[in-house]
């Protein structure tokens, strides 16, 4: 928790100096790049309640089951778990409620057209604070087949072995 507060302090001091706001990552969807081919990424604002913001600042969120739906010209983030705020009262939020994403109309129209095609979906990759604003990085993605996943793992392992061989060659 102190790490999060230190990052917030750094973001505030950077903003006071006129620098670009600091990106403080709250949650990452690590499995997304393993399960999907990422075609395009977008940064979207996210509409949150007060207790959700406090819970995010404490670093209590999970993007594992998250996805984005487009309904009546609006983008909605569903399946993302933001834990209830520990000091919250009866005004606390529901952990898996729908949250509205703040995107430009042209971006929403482009995404809506793409997910109409076979195999495309929109998934969240990262949830973070940019200065004091909560943002989510979403991706237009196509699902990988099982053999694609094995090939990706094999390539990653080959790269790791090549780097290891290069490092041992430098030491000799």
Secondary structure by P-SEA (a helix, b strand, c coil): caaaaaaaaaaaaaaaacccbbbbbccccccccccccccbbbbbbbbbcaaaaaaaaacccccccccccccccbbbbccbbbcccccccccccccccbbbbbbcaaaaaaaaaaaacccbbbbbcbbbbcccbbbbbbbbbbbbcaaaaaaaaaaaaaaaaaaaaaaaaaac
